[in-house]
Amino acid sequence: MTERKTEALAAELIDALRARGLRLSFAESCTGGMIASAVTDIAGASNIFSGSAVTYDNAAKENILGVSHETLAEHGAVSEECAREMAEGSKRIFSSDVALSVTGIAGPGGAVPGKPTGTVWFGCASWKGTEAFKCLFRGNREEVRAATVERALLHLLSLCGSSCAGR
């Protein structure tokens, strides 16, 4: 994904959220704040953006976002359950209307059986409830993280009914 495409997606997302009077927040692990950075790089982000928690460590996921210790012990940080709880925690602590979370294995190491490098779980908490979905991205660490940012922005645009969601 190019920087220009990321910028265009983020700008369209800001416009879509502003038009609907919605506030946005994030909880990021494998992207380390890249999604929040993509949004806040756009002038006008303060109209829709509440905040973000970069919770790379499991203790941060528990202590900041409220992810349960049991979830992490039973399913791991890279799981549907963790992504859901991260999104719900972000929505709660930032009082946002929409919260998106990402947790994954960007590589080059970290793969475990059933969770190869490039596995990323997304969580989204909104007026529609909480959903989670998994993507498997190919490429090096930088490519996996960039693909995660693009997919996050596209998902949020789809949720908000934006015209570019089909791109």
C-alpha angles and dihedrals in degrees: 000000000000125000089240092056091049090051092050093049092048092048091050091048092052090050092048093050093044091051089054096042092239131150122217134207137173142210111199134184115156094029094052095213099320094127093051089046092052090053097042092048086073120083110243095035090122088070092066109014120094101173149283138242118212101204105175095155122064091233088058090050088054100039100039105029100027097239105168120249088228092057092053093045095047103035107014130230093286098064143103091250094053093046090052094049092046092053092047091048092051092049090050100045095043096038090228130158093224128028126182126193134190129194123168154119111277094174159166084174133009100080117142131181108295092011110075125184108285095039110137128175118204125199126193125188116189144128085298092062125249124317135174134196137177131226130188111210126192126217140055125316094276092049094048092050093046091049089050091054092049093048091048092053093045091050092051091048090051091050091052094046096245120170095237096056090100094058 
